[in-house]
Amino acid sequence: MEKSEVVKKALELGFEDIGFTTMEPFESQKEILDSRKEEYAWALKAGIALIKGLDPKNILHDGKSIIVLIDVYFKEGFPSGLEGYFGRAYLDDDRMTKGQLYQRLKAFRSYLRDNGIDSRAPFNIPHRLTAARAGVGTFGKNNFLYSNRIARKSSWISPIPLIVDYEFEPDEPTIEIGCPKWCKNTCIASCPTGALSAPNKIDPRKCISYLSYYQEGITPLEIREQMSTWVYGCDRCQEVCPRNRPWLSQDLPLNKRVVAKEKDFALIKLLHMDKKYYQTRIWSHMFYMSYNETWRWKMNAARAMGNTLDPKYIPELIRGFKENQDERVKGMIVWALGRIGGKVAKSALEGFKPKSKDLVKEEIEMALKKF
């Protein structure tokens, strides 16, 4: 089968770019994981087999090449009421709803199968490194992949690797840092929690995205303000990047699919949602937290409310304290009331204190000191 035919089909299906690479193991990543076991222990706990994914043969024993499809997830704009609260990569994620991207990928794999080519779509191989090895992008100091040819060479792209049992001629790798020399590490300086400590070095445990959907327990006091209004994900290091300015400067039409669900993701609804609401309105779009983890969504919503400093949320926070039993949610609600401040918030905290204990009582005492 001709490589040009595969390229043509990918573009016909709406993928923006495509590259090809070999099945060689990712030895450099193995060295990184071996030296940073503590930082990535959470991934193993979550069942993400990172080590296994470093050798593509573990996924498809008869594999001979890797095809990397590139999708642009920021072709349309998002409502201002969602930006700054939810990472753009998640706002139109249709893996669970089996929407447009899912259908295009399914059609591409069917095309390969019709031509006698078996494929696997692994979740645990290094997606960005695979893409750079396939020549479709370079790295930023923020660890994101930046396109070589599309989306005005921005990082608003998703690489989708497919391991196939057919050998294609590999493309020229572009495994390099593509940041301009005049950039003064803007992404690193702007990382709110210090997760980016040096060029291309990140501690995922400090990243707001990780903290928003994987962290156990109530968010540590010292980073609550730094996490700002982010409820799920974070775009900070991409938004400040000069390589992304050409794309961000556009006046894009709004994504209608995202606009349609904007009201469902309002902070007030997230704070008060029950399990059924989460299952039917939220989980299918942002699914990294299980059905039993609505507490984390509510805690994040309460923190975001507090960081808006908007008094309109005080009645909702008071109501949320009364209707929730989880101490992590109640504790963050207390913090949010103290962060917003005012007589009504202070009175509520004083009223909550006599019947509270342990973590919640400690949070109330800390919050009241602000008054």
N, C-alpha and C positions, 0 to 999 in steps of 0.2 A: 504494500500500500504506500502511496506517495505521501510524503510529509506535507506537501502543499495542499493536498485534499483535506487533510485533518485541520490545517490552519483555516482553510476556507469555511469548513463546516462550523468551527468554533465561532468565527466571526459572524456567520449567518445566524447563529443561535443567540447572538447578543453579547457574547464575551468580548471584552475590549482588547485583549492581547493573549498571546499564547507562547510558551517556550518549551524546550525539550532538554532533558538532561539524562545522565547515566544513573545506574543503580548503585554506585559506590556508597559504602557506609559513610556516615557523617562523623568521622573520627574526631574532628575539632570539637564537636558538641559533647562527645563523650568525656573529653578532658575537662570541659567546663562543668558538666554535671558532677564529675568525680570530685572536683575541687570545691563545689558549692552544694554539697549534699544537704546541709542544714537549711539553706535558702529554698530548696526545692522539695523538701520532705513533704510539704502539704500536697504536692501533685501526686506523689505515690499514695498518700492517704486517701486522696480523692479518686483513686483508681486510674490515673492517667499514666500509662506505661511508657514513660519517656525513653528509658533505656532501650526497650524493645523497638521503638520507632526509629532508632538511629541506624538500623540496618534494614533497608527496604525489603530485603529477602525474607525477613521475618513476617512480612505482611502478604507478600505474593512470592512464593518460592520460585516460580517460573518467570518472574518479572524480568524484563530486559531494558525498559526505559521508564522514565517518569515524564508525564506531560503536566505542565503547569498552566492552568487557565487563570486569567485575571479578570475579576469583576470590580467595577467601580460602585461603591455603596453610597456615594455622595453626588450622584448625578442630578438630584433634585434637592431643594432646600427643605429644612425642617422648621416646624412652628417654633417661634421664640419661646413659647411656654414650655418646650421640652428640651431645647438646647441649654446646656449648662446644668441640666439635671440628669440627663441620660446620654451615654456615649453614642455618637452617631452610628457606630458599627452595629449597635443593637436595635436601633429604632425601626429598621426595616428588615430584620433578620427573619427569614421565612422558613428556616429549616424544619420547624415543628408544624407550621401551618401549611407546609408544602406548596408554597406560592411560586412566584415567577422564577427565582434563582433555582429552586429545587427542581422545577419542571425543565428548565434549560439544561441543568446538569444531567438529569435523567435522560433527556433526549440525546445529549452528546454521548453518554455511555451506551445508549441503545444503538447509536450509529456505529460506535466501535464494535459492539457485539455483532451487529449485522455484517460487519466486515471481518469477522473471525478473531476479534481482539478482546480478550478478557481484561477487566480493570478492577482496581480497588481504590476507594477514596478514603485514605487513612486520616485519622484525627491526630495521631501522635507522632508523625514525623515533623521535623523542623520546617514548617511551611515557608517562612520567609527566606531561610537559607536555601531551601530547594529552589525557590523562585529566582534568587540571585544566581544560583548555579546554572539555572536555565536561561540566564541572560535577560530577564525581563525587568530587573530592578537593581538598585543599589541600596545600601543601608544609610539611615540617618543616625546621628549620635544618640537619638532617643530610642534606638533599636527597631524603629519601624522600617518597612520596605517602601521605597520610593520608586515610582515607575520610571523606566527609561524612555518610554515612547508616548504614553497616554495620560489623560487627566492632568495635563499641564505639568507632568513629572512630579505629581504630588504623592502623598502617602495615603490618600483616601481610597485605598484599593484592598481587595481581599485575594490572596493567592489560593488556588484550589488545586492541590497536587493529585494526580491520578497515576498510580503504578499500573503499567500495562505489560502484557506478555508478548510484545512486539518491539523489535529494535528499530528506533529512529535515530537518525544522525543528531547528536547533541548540539545545542547552540553554544556560542561562546560565553563562558561564565562572566559575570560582572560582580564578583564578590569583593566589594570595596565600599569605603565610606564616600558618599557623594556630596557631603556638605561643603559649601564654599569655605575657603580658608579665612575669609573675613568674618565669618559667624563666630561670635564670642560665647559659644555654648549656651545659647538662649534657652534651649529646652531644659538643660540641667539646672540653670539658675532659676527657672520658673516652676520646677517640680515642687508642688506645695508641701509634700511630706518627705522630700529628700530621697525618694526611691531611686532616682537617677543620681548616682554619686560621682560618676565619671563618664566620659564618652563610651557608649555601648556597654555600660555596666549598670544593671538594675537589680535591686533587691525586690522581688515580686511581693514580698510580705509587707512592704511599705507602700506599694502602689495603690492608689485610690480604687482602681478597678478591682484589684484583689480584695481589698478591705471591704468593698461594698457588697460582694457576694460570696466570699469564702471565710472571712474572719470569724472566729469563734468568740463569743462573749461580747459585752458592751464595748463600743469603740473607746480606746484609751483617751483620757481627757486631753492630753497634750496635742492630739492631732484633729480634734473635732472641728475647730475653726478652720484649720488648713483644708479639710475635706469639703468645706464650703457647702454648696447646694447639690453636690453630686449624690444621686440616689443609687445609680447603677452605671458603673463605668466612669471614664474621665477622658477628656480630649485636650487637656491643658498643653501637653508637650507638643501636640500637633498644631494647635491653634497659634502658638507663638512662633512656630518655625518659619523662617523666611522662605524656605523652599515651598511652603504651602500657600504663600500669599497670592500667587497668580490664580489659584483655584478659589480661594476664599473671597477674592475681590469681585467675583461674578455675582450678578443678580439672577439667581436660579429660581425657577418656578417651584412652588411648594409640592412636596410629595403627598399626593392625595390619600394614599393608604395610611400614612402616618397621621395626617390631619384628622382622619376619621376616628382614630383611637386616642386623640389628645386628651379628651375629657376623662377617659378611663384612667389615665395616668396622673391626674391631678393629685397633689400632695394630700389634700383632705381625704380623698377617696382611698388613697393608699393607707393612710393612718387608721381609717375606720373599717377597712375591708375585712370580710370574713373569708373562710377557706374556699367557699364556693365562688366568690368574686375573684379570688386569686386564680383559681383553676380555669375559670371561663374567660376572664378578661386580661389577665397579666401573664401567666406562666407560659402560654404558647408563644409569646413574643420575646420574653426574657426569661429563659428557663434554667439558668445555672443554679437557682435555689429550688429545693424540693417543695412539695405541697406542705410539708411540715415546718417550713421556715418562713412563714409569714411574719414572724417576730422580727426578722432581720429587715424585711421591707419596711415594716412600721417604725423600727428604730431609725433607719436611714431617712425616712420621711420626716420624722420628728426632728432629727438633726438638721435637715435641710430647712425646715420651717424656722428653727432657731437662728440659722445663719442668714435668713432673709431679713432678720430684725424687724419684721412686719407684725405690728400688734393685731392685725386681723386674724392671726393664727392662734392667739391666746385662748379664745373660747373652745377652739377645736382641740387644743392640747389638753385643756382641763377635762374636756369630755373624754379624750383618749386615755387619760390617766385613770379615770373612773371605770372605763369599760375593758381595760386590759389587765391581765393578771401577770404577764411575764415581766420579771423585774428588770430585764434589759431594756424593754420598751418603756416601762415606767421611769426608769432611771434617766433615759435620754429625753423623755418628755420634760422631766424636772429640769434637766440642763437647758433645754430649749426655752423654757419659761424664764429661767434666770438670765439667759443670753438676751432675750427680747426685753425683759425688765418691765417696770411700771407697777402701779399700785395693785391692779387686778392680779397680775402674776404673783406678786409678793403675798397677797392675801390668800391666794389658792395654795401656795407652797406651805404657808403657815397652817392652813387647814388640813393639808395632807400629812403633815409631820407626825401628829400623835399616833396614828394608826400604822405608820410605816416602820420598817425595820431593815437591818442589814444594808445591802447596796443602795436601796432606794432612800433610806434615811440618810446615809452618808451623802448622797447626791443632793438631797434637800438642804442639808446643813451647808454644803459648799455653795449651793445656789443662793441661799439667803445671805451669805457673807457679801455677795455682790451688791446687796442693797444697803 
